[in-house]
Amino acid sequence: MGVTVAMGIAKLILSFAGDWVRRIVPRAALLGSIAGVAILLIAFLPALKIFADPLVGLVSLVVLLVALVGKRRLPWGIPGAFAAVALGAAIFWAREGLGLAGPGQRAMGIPTPVLALPFPTLAWVAAFEATLPYLAVALPFALATIIGGIDNTESAVAAGDEYRARDILLTEAVATLLAGIAGGVIQNTPYIGHPAYKAMGARAGYTLATGLVVGLGAMVGVVALLVGLLPEAAVAPILVFIGLEITAQAFVASPPRHAPAVAVSFLPAVAALLLIQEGSLLAAVGKGFADLGGEARAGYQTLLVLGNGFILTALLWGCAVALIIERRLRLAGVAFAVASVATLFGVIHSPLPNGSLFWPGSPPSAIPAVLAGSYGVVAALLWLPGDHAE
C-alpha cells in the first residue's frame, strides 16, 4: 500500500509535464511506443491463448474481425465483441457439457462470490520506512504508466477526441493514491486502446460504466465469477483486435515518412516480450538468471538491458529517428543525451533482473557506463557542425 501511495505521489508530480511532452515529441514516437506494446504484448500473448484452444479462439477471433475490421453488420445488430465472446463461450461450455476437454484444457473452477469492500486506512504510514527500499523498483513502473498515459492521450487525439494530457494523468495519479489508501497494491493507468474501443462503438459512457461494473463487481465478487465463466480463448480475440487497431493507428496517423520511427519503437518491446517468455520457461524448470552461464547468460543479460524501461527507450528511439528524418539532427542528439542520462540511473537499460534504479556512483556493473557513454558519443556526433535544418 505504501509503495502504491508513493507511486501516486510521483505520478501527481510528473502529470504536469504531460502536455509539454506531447508538444515536443513527434507523434510517431508517442504512438510507436505504445504500438510496440500493443502488437507484441497485448496482441501476441493473447494469440497464444487462442491457439491453445483453436476451436474456441479462432471462431471468436474471426467473428470479431468480420464485425469490427470487415465492418459487417451481424444479425439483429448484435455488437461484434459481444457476439465473439458469447459464441466462443457457448462452444466451450457445450464441449464441456459433452465431456470433451479442449487441448491442454485445465478444469475451470467457478468461484463463489465474496464481499470485499475497500475502506480508507492509514495503516501504510507505519510501513513508510519499509517502503523505501522498494521505490527503486516501483518508480520506473510509475514513470512507465505516465509515458503510457501521454501516449494514450495522443492516441485518443489521433482518433478525433481531444483531451489534455495533464487532466488524464492527474486522474490517473489521484486514482492510484486512492487505491493505495483504500488497500490497493496495484497502480492505475489509462488503459491502452482508445481507437479500438471507439471502433467497437464505445463512447464516454463506456468508461463510466466500465469503472462502475468492474469496481462494484470486484467488491461483490462478480468479476471473479465472470473470469471463471468466460474461457480465456474466447476473450483473447478482443485483446488481439485492440493490439491491431493501435498498431495500425501508429502508422496511419503518423506522417508516412516517419514509418521507420514507428518501426524502431517496436524493438525494445520485442526484448520485453522475450524476457517474459524466457522468464516463464526458467521459472517452470526452477531456474533463474543466476543459473545461466556462457552465451545463454550473455544473451539474457542483453535482453534485460534492452527490455528494462522499454517504453521510455522506445519513446526516445522513435523521437530520435523521427527528428533525424526531419534533418533536425541537434534535437535528435538531445534525445540521445536524455537516453544517456537515463541510462546512468537505470531508468532505461537497467542490467538488474528486477529493472531497479541505482545511483551513477554505484552502478551494478560496467554496462550502464558503457551504454551511457555510447549514447553520449552518438549525441556528440549529431551536434557536430554540418548541414542541420535547425
N, C-alpha and C positions, 0 to 999 in steps of 0.2 A: 504493500500500500504506500509506504514511504517513497519507494522508487517511482511509483506511478504519479504521486503528487509532485515529486521533483521534476519528472518529465513534463508534467503540465505547466509548471512554472517556467521551465526552459522554453517551451513552445509559446507561452504567453509573451515572453520577451522577443523571441525570434519572429513572431507573427507580424510585427510592424514593418519588417523588411520585405514582406511578400510582394507588394506592388512594385517596389524598386527592382527586385529580381526579375519580375515579369517584363519590366521595361527594358532591361539591359541584355537579357539572354534571348538569343534568337528562338523563334517558335520551334524550329526543327530540333533544337536541343531539349526544350521543355517537353515536346510531345514524344521525341525519340526515346528519352529516358524512361518514360512510362510504357512506351510501346514495347521495349525490351522486356519489361516486367510482364506486360500483357501476353505476349506471344509465347514466352519461354516459361513463365511461372504460372500465370493464370490459365493459359490455354493448354500448354503441353502436359503439365502434371495431371489435370483432369482427363486429358485424352488417354492417359494410361488407364484410368478407371473405366473409360468407355470400352477399350479393347480388352480389358479384363473380363468384361461381361458383354460381348458384342450384340447379342440378341436384344438386350435392353438398351444398351448405349447407342448403337448405330441407328436403331429405329428412332429413338428420341432425337438424336443429332440431325438426321435427315428431315424429320418433321420440322424441327426448328429452322434449319437452313431454308427449306421450301417456303415457310411462312415469313421469315424475317429477312433473309438475304434475297430470296426469289420474289418477295413481295406478293405471294399468292394468298388470297383470302381463303381461310379454312371454312368448312361447313358451319352454318349457323353463327358465323362471326366469332368463333372461339379464339381467344388470344393464342398466338403461336407458342409462347413459352409454357403456358398452362397446358396446352394440348400435348406438347412434347413430354413434359414431366408426367402428366396423367397417364398417357399411353405407355410410357416406359414402366411406370409403377404397376399398371394393370398387368402388363406382360410378366413382370417379376412375380407378383403375388399369385397370378394364375398358375405360373410354373411351380411356385411353392405349394399351391393347393393340390397340384397333381403329384407332389412328392418328388419333383425333379429339381436337383440343385444345379445352379449355374457353374461354369468353370472356376475352380478355386473358390467356390462360394462358402463364406462363413455364415453360420446361422445368425440371423438378425434378431436381436432382442428388442422388445418393445418396453421401454422403461415406464415405471409408474410415476405420474406427475407428482412433484413435491413442491410445496410452497416455500419460497425463499425471498423474503422482502429485504431490500437494501436499506440500511439505516446509516445516517452520517455518524461518524465517530472520530475522535482524535487519538485513537489508540496508536496510530502510526507515529505520533510525535515522540513517544517513548523509544521508538526504534530509529530515531534520526541518526544516531552515531553508527549503528549497524548498517544503515542505508548507504553511507558514504562510499565504501569500497565497491559497491555495485554500480555507481554512477558512470564509471569508465566504460562499462558495457552498455548501460541504458541510454546515455546521452546520444550516442551515434544513432540509436533507433529513433529517438525523438527528432533528431535532425533529418533522418530519412523520411519521416512522415511529414515534416514541414515541407521538404522539397516535393514530396508526392502531392501534398495539398496545393502547392503552387502549380505543379504540372497539371493536376486535375482541374484547377480553375481555368487554366489556358485551354484545356480540352473542352470544357463547357463553353468557353467563349468561341472557340473554333466551331462548335456545334450550333452557335447562334444565340447563346444565353450569356449575357454579360453579368459577371459577378466581380466584386472586389476581392482580391486575394487576402487582404488584411481581414475582412469580415469572415471569410471561410476559415482562415487559420485561427482567429480568435475564438470562433465557435468550437473548433477542434480542441484548442487549449483548455477552454473552460470545461468542455465535456470530459477531458482527461482528468482535470482537477477534481471534478465532482465524482468521477468514477473512483478515484483513489480514496477520497474522503468517505465514500459510502461503501468501502470494502472491495473495490475492484482492484485487480492486479494486472490488467491489460490496458494499454493506452488506446485512445480513439483516434481515428483518422478519416477524412473524407474518402469514401470508397471509390475505387477506380471504375470507370465505365460509363460516364455520363452520356456519350453518344449512343452507346448500346441500349441503355435504359430508355432513352428518348425514342430510339427505333422500335422498341417494344411497346411504345405508347405511354410510357410513364411521364407524368408531369410533376409540378411542385407537390401536389397532394400525395404522390407516391412516397416521397421522402418522409413526410409526417406519418403516413400510415405505416411505413416500414419501422420507424422508431417506436411507434406505439405497439405494433404487433410483436416485434422482437423483444422490446422492453417488458411489456406486460406478459408476453408469452413465456419469457425466461423466468419471471417471478413465480408463475404458477406451474411451470414445468411443461408447458405445451410445446415449446421449441424442442426440448429433448424428445418429446413424443413424435414430433414431425421428423426429426432426424432418424428415429427408429423406423418410421413408416416408409420414408422415401429412400429407395436404393440409390447409392452413390452414382451408379451408371446412368440413372435417369435424370439426375440433377446436373451432372458434369457437363452436358452439352451447353447449358446456359453459360457456364464459365468459358467454354471454348468460343462461343459466339461473342462474348464480351471481349475476349482477347483479340479476335479477328477484327472487330469493329475499331478498337483502339489503335491497333497496328495500321489498319488501312487509313484511319484518320491522320496518323502521323505523316504519312506520305502524301495524302491528298491535300491536306490543309496547309502543308509547308510549301514554299516555293520549289518547283521541280528541281532546280539546280542544287537545292540543299538535300537531296535524297542521300548522298553519301554521308552527310552529317547525321541523318536519322539512322542509317545503317550502322555506323560505327558505334552508336549508343547501345547497340544490342550486345556488343562483345563482353562488357563486364557482367551483364545478366546471364550470358552463357556460362561464365565461370561460377556464378552463384547457383545456377541450376545443377551443374556438375558437382559442386560442393554438397548440395542437398542429397543428390543420388549416391555419391560415393560415401558420404557420412552415414546414410542409411545402410549401405552394404557393410561398412565396417562395424557399425553397431550390431548388425544382425549376426555377425560372427564373433562378437565380443571383443572387438579390437578398436583402436583409436589411432590418432595421428602419431602418437609416440611409438606405436608398434611398427610403423613403416620404416623402411630403410632403402638406401640406394636411390635408383631412379624413381621409384614409387613415391618416396618421401619428397624428393625434389619436385616432382610433378604436382603432388598435393600442396606443397608449400607455395608453388606458383599460383595454383588455383586460389588458395587462401588470399594471397596478396592482391590478385585481380578481383576476386569476388567480394572481399570485405569492403563495405562502403560503396557498393556498386552503383547505387542510384546517383550519388554525388559524382562518382567517376564518370558515369555515362553523361551526366549533365555537362561536366567540364569538357569532356572529349567532344561531345556534339557541338557545344558552343565554339570550341576552338576550330573545328573543321568548318563550321558554317562561316566563321569570320575569315578563315583562310580562303574559302570560296569567294567571299566578297572582297578579297585582297586587303582586308583590314588586319594586316599582319601584327602590328603592335598590340592591338587589342587581343588577338589570338595569343600573343606572348603573355599578356596579363592572365588569361585563363590558365595557361600552363604554370605561371608563377603562383597562382592560387593553389593549384594542384600540388606544387612543391611544398608550400607551407602546410597544407592539409596533411600531406604525407608524413611530415616531421612529427605530427601529433597522433598519427594513426587514424585520423578522421576518414581517410581513404587508404587502402593498401596496408592495413594493419597485418603484420605477419603472425599475430596471435590467433589460435584456433577460435576463440570467442569474439574476435574482432574488437577488442577493447582499446581504449585510448592509452597514451603514455606521454611522458614528458620528453621533449627532444634531448634533454641531458642524460636520460637513462633509457635509451631505446632497448627493446628486447633482443635485437640483432642488428647487423650492419645493413640489412635490407632497406629500412626507411631512409637512411642517409644516402645510399646509392641511388634509390629512386628519386628522392628529393633533388639530389644533385643533377640527375639526368633531366628532370623537368626544368631545372634551372638553366642547364645548357641549351635546351630547346628554346626556352623563353629568350635567352640572350641572343640566339641566332635570329629569332624573329624581330628583335629590337635593333639589329644591325642596320645602319643606313642603307637605303636602297629604294626600290620602287614600291612605295607604300601609298595606299589610297587615302589614308587619313590626312 
